[in-house]
Amino acid sequence: MSKKNVSESTENNVTETKKAPKFTVEKLGAHALELFGVSQSTYAGATHNLDGEYTVEEMKDHIDKWLKKEVK
């Protein structure tokens, strides 16, 4: 095993152990426009009945999926 492979695997382990911080739905909603580019009302609709804590990336994915849902 070369040194390059060892350092690459070490970098991967460091990345995996450093997890993104999680925030409450309310805390993320307070910054909806800056974080997700959506209004407060859009954020409220997308997160209706959600609770718990999410990373910014998880919430962004959730909002994007909600925005792409077909209206029935």
C-alpha positions as CSV (number, residue, x, y, z in Angstrom):
1,M,0.0,0.0,0.0
2,S,1.5,3.3,-1.0
3,K,1.5,6.4,1.3
4,K,-0.9,8.2,-1.1
5,N,-3.6,5.5,-0.5
6,V,-3.1,5.6,3.2
7,S,-3.6,9.4,3.3
8,E,-6.6,9.2,1.1
9,S,-8.3,6.7,3.4
10,T,-7.4,8.8,6.4
11,E,-9.0,11.8,4.7
12,N,-12.2,9.8,4.0
13,N,-12.4,8.7,7.7
14,V,-12.0,12.3,8.9
15,T,-14.8,13.4,6.6
16,E,-17.1,10.6,7.8
17,T,-16.5,11.4,11.4
18,K,-17.1,15.1,10.9
19,K,-20.9,15.2,10.5
20,A,-22.8,18.3,9.6
21,P,-24.7,19.9,12.5
22,K,-28.4,19.4,12.8
23,F,-30.9,22.1,13.5
24,T,-34.6,22.2,14.4
25,V,-37.2,22.8,11.7
26,E,-38.0,26.2,13.3
27,K,-34.3,27.3,13.4
28,L,-33.8,26.4,9.8
29,G,-37.1,28.2,8.9
30,A,-35.9,31.4,10.4
31,H,-33.2,31.5,7.7
32,A,-35.2,29.9,4.8
33,L,-34.5,32.6,2.3
34,E,-30.7,32.6,2.9
35,L,-30.3,28.8,3.2
36,F,-32.8,27.5,0.7
37,G,-33.9,30.4,-1.5
38,V,-37.5,30.0,-0.6
39,S,-40.1,32.3,1.2
40,Q,-41.3,31.6,4.7
41,S,-44.7,30.5,3.3
42,T,-43.0,28.0,0.9
43,Y,-40.9,26.7,3.7
44,A,-43.9,26.3,6.0
45,G,-45.7,24.3,3.3
46,A,-42.7,22.1,2.6
47,T,-42.1,21.3,6.3
48,H,-45.8,20.9,7.4
49,N,-45.9,18.1,10.0
50,L,-42.1,17.7,10.1
51,D,-40.4,17.8,13.4
52,G,-37.0,16.8,14.7
53,E,-33.6,18.0,13.6
54,Y,-32.1,18.1,10.1
55,T,-28.9,19.2,8.4
56,V,-29.1,22.0,5.9
57,E,-28.4,19.6,3.1
58,E,-31.2,17.2,4.3
59,M,-33.7,20.0,4.5
60,K,-32.6,21.4,1.1
61,D,-33.3,18.0,-0.5
62,H,-36.6,17.7,1.3
63,I,-37.7,21.2,0.0
64,D,-36.5,20.5,-3.5
65,K,-38.5,17.2,-3.6
66,W,-41.6,19.0,-2.2
67,L,-41.3,21.7,-4.8
68,K,-41.2,19.1,-7.6
69,K,-44.3,17.2,-6.4
70,E,-47.2,17.2,-8.9
71,V,-50.3,19.1,-7.8
72,K,-53.3,16.9,-7.6
